[in-house]
């Protein structure tokens, strides 16, 4: 999930990269990612929403 300096989250749909000093912290909530700055004064909360799959018609 995280890679080296700075925080990085990679999923099949998106990549979130944050500057050096940022890290991922435990959210305790499924599908919620929390990243915090080195100073702890800034925080980014990402809620991952799983969309239902659309059926493809045989057209």
For each residue, the residues with C-beta under 8 A, 3 or more apart:
1: 8 9 10 24
2: 7 8 9 23 24
3: 8
4: 8
5: 20 21
6: 17 18 19 20 21 22
7: 2 16 17 18 22 23 24 35
8: 1 2 3 4 15 16 17 18
9: 1 2 15 16 24 33 35 46
10: 1 14 15 16
11: 14 15 48
12:
13:
14: 10 11
15: 8 9 10 11
16: 7 8 9 10 33 35 46
17: 6 7 8
18: 6 7 8 22 35 44
19: 6 22
20: 5 6
21: 5 6 37 38 39
22: 6 7 18 19 35 36 37 38
23: 2 7 35 36 38
24: 1 2 7 9 33 34 35
25: 34 35 36
26: 34
27: 32 33 34 45
28:
29: 32
30:
31: 47 48 49 50
32: 27 29 45 46 47 48
33: 9 16 24 27 45 46 48
34: 24 25 26 27 43 44 45 46
35: 7 9 16 18 22 23 24 25 43 44 46
36: 22 23 25 40 42 43 44
37: 21 22 40 41 42 43
38: 21 22 23
39: 21 42
40: 36 37
41: 37
42: 36 37 39
43: 34 35 36 37
44: 18 34 35 36
45: 27 32 33 34
46: 9 16 32 33 34 35
47: 31 32
48: 11 31 32 33
49: 31
50: 31
51:
52:
53:
54:
55:
56:
57:
58:
59:
